[in-house]
Amino acid sequence: MSAPRRWLFLCMVGTVVLALHALLLLVLDRAGFDPEGLPATASQTVLTRTVETTPTVPRPAPSTPEVAPGPMAPATAAAIRAIIRPASSVSVLVNLLISKILMRYPGLKIVLAESGLGWGAYLLEYTDFQATGDQLPENGYDLMPSELFKRQCYLVGWYDRASLRVRDSIGTENILWSSQFPQATSTWPNTKAALEKSFVGVVEGDKRKILWENAATLYKIAVN
């Protein structure tokens, strides 16, 4: 695969968000929702969702009554929203894993764009543990939450270093990569240097999967 096409993958995964956001919210918020025409078996449908946070950032009360909190600086508010965005992915993903939507539609693929990676390893471990304690396997769940995730879900990294050390817990086939362009936290124009730092110690096979092979397979893009 040529270098320009590899860079295209990095940019594509980070910036292309399908116009299906509203549909996904319906899927998440309505337990009995069955979208008409959504393939239950053979056809593959990919929903890419950028996880959103609350439009207003809550501020703690001032330490003394005479100190008014005042408006938050735009840069500060933007930083807080960006930092808590991965945590906002938790409720989205748990809803998908527990609601049986993925069981009903095994051809449905979910990409959580701008998600980061590290929290996914924790979440999958704990969700399996909780599912066992709540006896979900005895109540119509044929697969554990982590198995559903590895069959149908993807997280997207771009700055991650420590998170790649737990990639096997997430699934190397379930990780995509982006440059996050044109966001303020994009690794561009130093993406090559950022990749070298992030992938220190990552075997070449896993690196290829994460950087472009997984995206090519998911989006059915033929590569030579």
Protein Blocks (a to p, Z undefined) as FASTA:
>chain_A
ZZklmmmmmmmmmmmccfkllmmmmmmmmmklccehiafklpccdddddddddfbdcddd
dfbfklcgbjadfklmmmmmmmmmmmmmmmmmmmmmmnommmmmmmbccddehkbjmlmm
mmmmmmmmmmmmnommmnopabdfklmmmmmpccddfkbmklmmmmmmnopklcccdehi
abfkbcbfklmmmmmmmmgoiafklmmmmmmmmmmmmnopacZZ
